[in-house]
Amino acid sequence: MLEFAGAPHLPGVGLLIRAGRTAVGREELADVLGMKWAAFRRAKPYAEDGFPVPVSSADARVLLWDLEQVEAYRDGRPQPVIPDSEHEEDLLDRREAAVLLDVKPRSVDSYKTDPGLADHVVVVGGVEHWPRAAVLAYAAGRGAMSAPSGRPKGSGDMVPRDLLPGRIAELLDANPAVTAAHAVDVLGISVPAAQRHLQQERAARIVALMHTEPGLGVEEAAEHLGYPPAVRRAALKAAQELYGAS
C-alpha cells in the first residue's frame, strides 16, 4: 500500500479513522462497554478522565472512537497508539475531505454525488467517509476540469452536468453574492442554468443553516449567509417550495 509518511497532518481535525482501524459510534460503544443504552446515556462514560479521545473530526456532531483503544480502556490495558502517518486507506469525513480539497464542508455535500466519491463512500456510525486515495483522485480530476479552456460563451456546457452543483457551490463559497453572469463566464453554462443552480444551492444552504441553528428563520438565515437583496427573494421562495422552510 502507498504510504503518506511525513505528509502534513490535516489542520483542525481529530485523530482520523486510520487505515486498518475500526471506529464505533455511541450505540456500538455501549455494547463494547457492556452497558444498556439507557444506562450508557445517563453515565456518559466517554466523558470520564482517561477515556480514549474521539477520532471524529473537530466539531463533529456524531462522535466516533477507535475500537482498539476502547477495548483496552475497558480491560484496563494501555491504549494502543493510533498511527500518525498518512495512508491511502485512511477514512475522511466531510470536514476532513474538505480540508484536503481546500473547500468548505458544504461543497463536499455537492461533490459526494460524483461517482469518484459516491462509489467509494464508507458509512461509519451513520457518518459518510471516503478513503484518502479516493479524495485525492477526485481532487486531481477536479483540478484538471478547472483548467481554463478559452471556450467561448454559447458553445455548450464547459462543466459536465453531474459536476455542476459542486462548481456552483465553489462559486458561492468564494462569494455569496456571486451573479449568474459570473457563473456563465466561469462555467460556460447558459444564463437560465446558472440562475437555477445558484437559486437551488442558496436555498439548500438556507435550510442547512436553519437545521444547524434551530429557531433561525429563512430571512435571518439568508442574511447570515450574505445573500444580497436582489437574489434573496428567489432563494427564500425556493427554500420554502423545495424544502418546506418557513
Salt bridges, closest charged atoms under 4 A:
GLU3 OE2 - HIS87 NE2 3.73
ASP66 OD2 - ARG21 NH2 2.94
GLU68 OE2 - ARG21 NE 3.31
ASP75 OD1 - ARG74 NE 2.88
ASP75 OD2 - ARG77 NH2 3.36
GLU86 OE2 - HIS9 ND1 3.12
GLU86 OE1 - ARG18 NH1 3.16
GLU86 OE1 - ARG132 NH2 2.34
ASP90 OD2 - ARG18 NH1 2.88
ASP90 OD2 - ARG132 NH2 3.02
ASP109 OD2 - ARG94 NH2 2.82
GLU128 OE1 - LYS112 NZ 2.91
GLU170 OE2 - ARG142 NH1 1.94
GLU170 OE1 - ARG167 NE 3.20
ASP173 OD1 - ARG106 NE 3.26
ASP173 OD1 - ARG205 NH1 3.00
ASP185 OD1 - LYS153 NZ 2.82
GLU201 OE2 - ARG205 NE 2.73
